Amino acid sequence: MTVISSSSRDGVPPPPDESSGVLETLEGEDFTALFTRHADELHRYLARWVPMAADDLVADVFVSAIRTRARFDSSRGSVRAWLFGIATNLLHTHLRGRRREREAYARAVQSHESDSHEGRVVDSVDAQVKARQFAVAVERLKQRDRDVLLLIGWAGLDTTEVAQVLGIPVGTVRSRFHRVRQQLRAACPTIVLENNDD
Amino acid sequence: MTENMWTEEELDRAIADQPAGPVFTAEARERALARMVAAGEAPRPVKRWLVAAAAVTLVAGALVAVPALWSDDSGPAASATETLRRAAAATTGQTRPSAGQYQYVVTHSWDLGSATTGAGNPISALFHSVREQWIPADRSAEWLERRATLDRRWLVGSDEQAKTEGDGGLLQEDTSTKERRGPCGDYPDVNEELGGDPDWGKPCAERVGNWGNLNPRFLSSLPTSPQALYDRLWSDSMGHAETALSNAAGVLASPEASPELRSALYQALQNLPDFQVTEATANLNGQVGTALGVHGDVNRYDIIIDPETGRYIGTRWVLLKPGTDMWEGLPAGTVVSFSAVDFAVVDRAGDEPPTK
């Protein structure tokens, strides 16, 4: 697939007024293919942040993409990075008004089974406590650091793609990623969780 | 508890162990795709999709209220249109601070937390937290915010069970009060330089605001003609009924919204598709009002208003199906989150108004 085909920018320019535009069939097909390819990974990323809003935010990403397709510049990065960039901006806006949702979900620590039958329960509880410590520490991060950490750690983007998403040099991504990991490694153990399982 | 730094492996494991979030259901996927296609075919989506529920706000007269944990979904006693019409006719505004004074805003929130015990059983509770803000009449001056976690109310499980089986990390609560200060609401640990909001980094007086970050300039820019206001709300909400309702609720919960705007908004919401009275007498611990909501796949998002006074009581988030994942063990109809907000005018940052 030639993503967001060049037809949307070169061959068939988008209508001057987006609000009155009708997509060419080819563009529609391209976006449907884009959706097929990227919707699930976008949802996985967004659902970890804002579980209740992820369905809508995925739709928002593609609605925004299809409406602003003329802005996509393949020389500046991949379509995947473009979509995650839109998702990141929508996420920021969403979180500003609805921070509580993320805070609430950070409490929702699920169990994770260990391969070791013998140590399963102990491992699970330990993992949950650590996951909870991590969640609290992440809530305290600066947004710019959090974006880098989780676009890599959750979305699975590489540093080059994250640079494209955030519009910053790849060197900045790498240094920021290293710094935030160090920061978390130091901060997480200092977060005291109330253990009732003594 | 470990005092040393985590290893790289421990950090990676903790990142991977974060809750995965709900799955992207086939139905939700189809709706998202349909919205995208509609956006490409028309200036505005003609399909109006209901959405999953969102966080909840309750504006209440009482500063501290215990949540009603159930919604009986008893059905309408009056139409949404009639309820909103009465509210629009009766609505009033909030007292605003004079120069040198502060708008005091206090939010009591109950949010769901869930986990699995060491024995593998689901447990969940509503956690009660409070956030107080002192917003100066001159918004560019220093704001003050205090946050604290107060108590909890079990939905599934108990203190005894958590103690016996292990709480899975659920019950950590830092009950100390956190205080932050910053001009124009820019608190020091918030970084917003990553684009996405045209106001970020601008001087306070130059910020235009938006639905998620209301300010007087944005509020005064909204039409007070109900139809024009609805068109703006619907357009800005990209054709999502829940988003539109959430945006409207934010305005209704704002002490800076004028009576004219509130009234227009109630009238505007009459146009919201599939917006129905969901409970005639929704009781949130004595704060009785009419609930109107939109249904998502798993949750329902309600606002609750008193149609006789026009007072906006709040919003809530109701589970529609027996819970799975983070709602494991919760029956349909459970109110899984809400918060209570109240306003006052005080003379100094840090002052609390007399209890009503």
Interface residues (C-beta under 8 A of the other chain):
Chain A: S19 S20 G21 V22 L23 E27 G28 F31 T32 F35 A39 D40 H43 R44 L46 A47 R48 W49 P51 M52 A53 A54 D55 D56 V58 A59 D60 F62 V63 A65 I66 R67 T88 N89 L90 H92 T93 H94 R96 G97 R98 R100 E101 E103 A104 Y105 R107 A108 V109 Q110 S111 H112 V121 V122 S124 V125 A127 Q128 V129 K130 A131 R132 Q133 F134 A135 V136 R140 K142 Q143 R144 D145 D147 L149 L150 G153 W154 L166 G167 R181 L184 R185 A186 C188 P189 T190 I191 V192 L193 E194 N195 N196 D197 D198
Chain B: M1 T2 E3 N4 M5 W6 T7 E8 E10 L11 D12 R13 A14 I15 D17 Q18 P19 A20 G21 P22 V23 F24 T25 A28 R29 R31 A32 L33 R35 M36 V37 A39 G40 E41 A42 P43 R44 P45 W49 V51 A52 A53 A54 A55 S109 D111 L112 G113 S114 A115 T116 G118 A119 G120 F127 D159 A162 K163 T164 E165 G166 D167 G168 G169 L170 L171 Q172 E173 D174 D189 V190 N191 E192 E193 L194 G195 G196 D197 N210 W211 G212 N213 M238 H240 E242 T243 S246 G250 D297 N299 W317 D325 M326 S337 S339
